[in-house]
Amino acid sequence: MGAFTFAGGTQRLASRIGAARAAQIVYAASIHPAEELAEWGLVSQVTAPERLLPEGRAFAARLASGPTLAHRATKHVLHAWRSGGVSAADEVTRSEGPAVIVSRDLQEGVASLQRSGPGRATFANR
């Protein structure tokens, strides 16, 4: 094609799988099996095509019924880390943390853990 990714895809790819593998993919426009990309850490899970929709919907439902305040904060921390490293992520943690710590979801999650063990908490997104 004679171009490079202007939106930052090359460096983001390199940050996840290393410069050599990113160069291989970008220079050669190579296509790799999903299992290989999972081994490299580019994707976290491989799902059969016929199971993609039901598993994707189930995952989305679990996220939506979970502690969404904490999920939002985690998303911001990871984005800051990818953009600016640990110090940037630490700043976001300090700014986002207090709202999560005083949330009803955290209080109910801790109480549920003490009462019933891991994985049984319910959250009201507050």
Backbone torsions as a table, in degrees:
resi	resn	phi	psi	omega
1	MET	NA	-31.3	177.6
2	GLY	82.4	27.7	179.1
3	ALA	-139.3	177.1	171.5
4	PHE	-131.6	168.5	-175.7
5	THR	-75.4	116.0	-177.9
6	PHE	-81.4	-15.7	-175.9
7	ALA	-91.1	7.9	177.7
8	GLY	92.1	10.6	-177.9
9	GLY	-63.6	-37.4	-177.4
10	THR	-62.3	-50.4	-178.3
11	GLN	-70.0	-31.8	177.3
12	ARG	-70.3	-38.7	175.1
13	LEU	-62.3	-46.2	179.5
14	ALA	-61.8	-36.4	-179.5
15	SER	-66.6	-22.7	-178.4
16	ARG	-95.3	-36.0	-173.6
17	ILE	-124.6	3.1	179.4
18	GLY	94.6	154.0	-175.5
19	ALA	-65.3	-39.9	-176.8
20	ALA	-65.2	-45.1	180.0
21	ARG	-68.8	-39.2	177.3
22	ALA	-61.1	-43.7	178.5
23	ALA	-61.5	-41.9	178.6
24	GLN	-58.1	-46.9	-178.8
25	ILE	-66.8	-45.5	-175.5
26	VAL	-70.9	-49.5	-178.2
27	TYR	-62.6	-43.8	-173.9
28	ALA	-94.1	-5.6	-173.3
29	ALA	50.2	40.8	-174.2
30	SER	-78.0	149.6	178.0
31	ILE	-112.5	133.6	-175.8
32	HIS	-122.9	150.0	176.6
33	PRO	-62.5	147.8	-179.1
34	ALA	-56.5	-37.7	-179.6
35	GLU	-62.6	-38.5	178.4
36	GLU	-66.4	-43.1	178.6
37	LEU	-63.9	-32.8	175.0
38	ALA	-68.1	-41.8	176.8
39	GLU	-60.0	-36.9	-179.8
40	TRP	-75.5	-16.1	-178.5
41	GLY	91.1	10.1	178.5
42	LEU	-76.7	-36.9	175.0
43	VAL	-122.2	152.1	-175.6
44	SER	-97.1	-16.5	-177.5
45	GLN	-153.4	144.4	175.9
46	VAL	-115.9	131.2	-176.9
47	THR	-129.3	140.5	176.6
48	ALA	-61.1	143.0	-176.6
49	PRO	-52.2	-41.0	-178.1
50	GLU	-70.9	-15.5	179.7
51	ARG	-102.7	-4.8	-175.0
52	LEU	-59.9	-49.2	-177.5
53	LEU	-65.3	-51.4	-179.8
54	PRO	-65.2	-38.9	179.0
55	GLU	-70.0	-37.9	176.7
56	GLY	-63.5	-43.2	177.8
57	ARG	-65.0	-40.9	178.9
58	ALA	-64.0	-41.5	178.2
59	PHE	-63.2	-45.4	178.8
60	ALA	-61.3	-39.2	178.8
61	ALA	-65.5	-40.7	177.3
62	ARG	-62.2	-43.1	178.4
63	LEU	-63.0	-45.3	-176.8
64	ALA	-66.2	-28.9	-179.8
65	SER	-94.3	1.5	179.6
66	GLY	-91.2	-165.8	-179.1
67	PRO	-78.5	83.1	-172.0
68	THR	-63.6	-28.1	175.5
69	LEU	-63.7	-43.8	178.4
70	ALA	-68.4	-38.2	177.5
71	HIS	-61.1	-44.0	179.3
72	ARG	-60.9	-45.1	179.7
73	ALA	-62.5	-42.1	178.8
74	THR	-61.6	-42.3	177.8
75	LYS	-59.6	-43.2	179.6
76	HIS	-66.5	-40.3	178.5
77	VAL	-62.9	-46.8	-179.6
78	LEU	-65.0	-39.2	177.2
79	HIS	-63.0	-44.3	178.5
80	ALA	-62.8	-41.1	179.5
81	TRP	-62.6	-44.4	179.6
82	ARG	-63.9	-33.5	-177.4
83	SER	-85.2	-36.0	-171.7
84	GLY	-137.3	9.8	176.8
85	GLY	81.6	-168.5	-174.4
86	VAL	-62.5	-41.1	-177.6
87	SER	-63.6	-39.1	177.0
88	ALA	-66.2	-40.5	177.9
89	ALA	-65.2	-38.1	177.4
90	ASP	-61.2	-40.4	178.4
91	GLU	-61.7	-44.1	179.2
92	VAL	-66.0	-39.6	178.2
93	THR	-58.5	-44.5	179.4
94	ARG	-65.1	-35.5	-178.6
95	SER	-81.5	-34.0	-177.7
96	GLU	-88.8	-27.3	-173.0
97	GLY	-57.2	-47.3	-176.1
98	PRO	-56.5	-40.8	179.8
99	ALA	-64.1	-36.3	178.8
100	VAL	-71.6	-42.5	-177.2
101	ILE	-61.4	-37.2	-178.6
102	VAL	-92.0	3.1	-177.5
103	SER	-70.7	151.5	176.0
104	ARG	-63.6	-36.2	179.6
105	ASP	-58.4	-43.4	179.3
106	LEU	-64.9	-44.1	179.6
107	GLN	-60.2	-46.0	179.4
108	GLU	-68.5	-35.2	178.0
109	GLY	-64.5	-43.4	178.4
110	VAL	-65.9	-44.0	179.0
111	ALA	-61.5	-41.8	178.9
112	SER	-64.3	-41.0	178.7
113	LEU	-60.7	-43.5	179.5
114	GLN	-66.9	-38.5	-177.8
115	ARG	-75.0	-48.2	-165.7
116	SER	-124.0	-4.2	-177.4
117	GLY	89.5	179.3	-174.6
118	PRO	-69.5	150.3	171.7
119	GLY	83.4	11.0	-177.1
120	ARG	-118.4	2.4	-178.0
121	ALA	-70.7	149.9	170.7
122	THR	-117.3	150.9	-174.0
123	PHE	-129.4	146.3	-179.9
124	ALA	-110.6	6.2	179.3
125	ASN	58.8	46.7	176.2
126	ARG	-146.1	NA	NA
